[in-house]
Amino acid sequence: MEAQSITFPEGITLQCGETIAPLEVAYQTYGTLSPRRDNAIVICHAFTGDQYVASPHPVTGKPGWWSRMVGPGLPVDTDRFFVICANVLGGCMGTTGPTTVRAGTGQPWGKEFPPITMHDIVAAQVKLVDHFGIDRLFAVIGGSMGGMQTLTWATDCPDRVFAAMPIATSPFQSAQNIAFNEVSRQAIYADPDWHGGDYQAHGVIPARGLAVARMVGHITYLSEEALTRKFGREIRPGTMPGPNDPLAALPFGGMFQVESYLRYQGSNFTRRFDAHSYLSISRAMDFFDLGSEHEGSLSAAFRGVKTRFCVVSFSSDWLFPTSRSRTLVRAINQAGGHVSFVEIDSDRGHDAFLLEEPDFDRTVRGFLNGAARHAGLPEGRQANAV
């Protein structure tokens, strides 16, 4: 599938007051937009995800990050729905971000890229949806940071989202998660190749720091049970980083399987992600707090919102625990909204929404089918499947 993108010459004015122009939005689409333009679903990707939700990644060659969920006859059925997934503002897979050449300079934005928020990220997606001539989305779906975008869509554009599915997420970034993000950022800053943020001018990337940041993040995506089941305390004798490994300068070798796994994840990550994008997007997550934007009242954020919500959490997710989802559900209920809630029993941690979880699959399919009936969409071939 070819890369898709569109340029908006007028750009976008951010919450911080700065304007980025032009604005390029890279995206992928799946399925066919109906003549009435009423079957569109926006899928919002997570922190280190991208627009390749159901197609091979152009850098890694791996299948799309949700290819088991999005496609013909799958829970997000592209025989029935038109799916849009855009690389977020500040990303590094084609949408304007720190790696983009800044107009009039001939140089990438780099460390000069302005601070962004979830509202800015969604505002860029709104421009893309407008480009397709879609007045109201049938649904917005997203997990983790994608869930933050989903909530922002519903509260910033309440008349444009019929149904919303925030998954494994929270209406605010917790102090603990901000702390983990700061450790990751400090790892990047401490890399000798950081060069005060001017690494691009030196022809290098802070690979060691970025890899460690990914390792820290990856630990938070997994549960203790998942790590124990997959690796335990198994030792891999003789596992040492190679000369081209960005972590080669770290002391000791990869003694345990879990160490080898984390190093592999960190090393691979540096091939497809930019350090400035990591900093910019992690900060956008840290700024996110729907309640504080409404004088400390989370329920006020959902007042008057007619969107049908299905909030999903996973029992072993300690990054965005079920308690956060319950807080969100209570707020929507207090605002008189329409919300259902499902906690999926899983020992796979935060990343469970990306993995094969039959109960989760049934939840997604069931919610979309039910919402489609309420929206008056034609029946799909899998509409009655569970």
Steps between C-alpha positions, in 0.01 A plus 500: 500500500641835394570774751231766506535862606345840451640849544301787649677820390325711765648280770373479856508737796594318818375551853832661586425771244755401236397415145649211305465551127476317279356198681546155354292209630604145409231236524371164382144404410329163482159414358266725303329821606124463455308737268349662810846526659358357822713187552838655583705389800809684616750276678745695716838338552695475824818685601752317282251374243425642157247500220581146383222345703424215258772510237871407505730755655725658235806505728477173693293296255291372791121463471284793604480548874128413507475282190329231706217743580458708184408340171227318306279307741712597804361685805565833324355374175633682194231336285262721697701794634740754351799515733738795524819498706730803497852535629474746789620857487859498627554149369777379272315293240396778265282737701661834581733461795854570616653313202303712250685773315384836637370734233749767398796343681596190308561331836290262710298647786703292746510644850312811380181302441236668719325326790183316403197363683236235436274781379759591235541137397123461457469836323739370232284188464188717470656665195550158344141394573376827350704424189293184453179700530393313814270701725459236771718201573327176576766420759836591645704220655838508674706324761746654748595844364255422223234490770600851608446614143165319491383687810626826353307437178180440697537808721646742243264394219193360681272536197738318270547166679211253522690232695830490685707216638782613734706191582760447776524872563426777748341847503829634636866408510591378849798624699655153476474497121646850480789373712566207266492735203749731669743214562476416130561860399800525729647189339484680164649821641787304657608341172828658379351511151216723618714811441255726680228394260704581187588139420367532144758767421771259617370216284425273795207392715495444879446130439610373841276743686205437270544125537504525880190722486325229301613234747355697791176551314475138396523380859192708583306340216537150645383334820717309744305187411568547130872558555528200730311272263703609199847524653509407867859504620634312202863581420646525151871421536732696277247760394699815445410813302664523160721790387211671318254463786407848633511348849850356455649759735286384791683285757462124518344268247145384447497240775125441522249438225302803612810720463556371147136564415509858627822574314347361182194721545714806571738444211222443245312806619784732401454395136148641476460781756648843552620625837340845465169336408533286811546810715223699333234228511585387853453859615163518325395195700624655824301819435178303455243556775137543395380587851747784559383662177149521646576658839587164652171333403548201273125455459476856365717395206222263389204726566282510191704233321262258323769255388443134591803380697639155564788519746731197514771414754717195569531348845882480504566842345692701760595782261136599447324294767130417512451760775571774242237356268248488784573866574429579136178297496372671816568842348310416181210362706495812718478710184198297386693333221455163337778264609570131539807355670686173462802376695675222310659235721855465370845451647679665208514854635446822307594351163209255520295721267755427226499124558255220437235526770172334389287684757640830381434409136140420583464826690625709207286317247192508721529870580553603138213282378267637767601858431458444126142385554427813705662713230289335232793356306434202271560157651845353435571139429645460850238711675357211696830330580630487856 
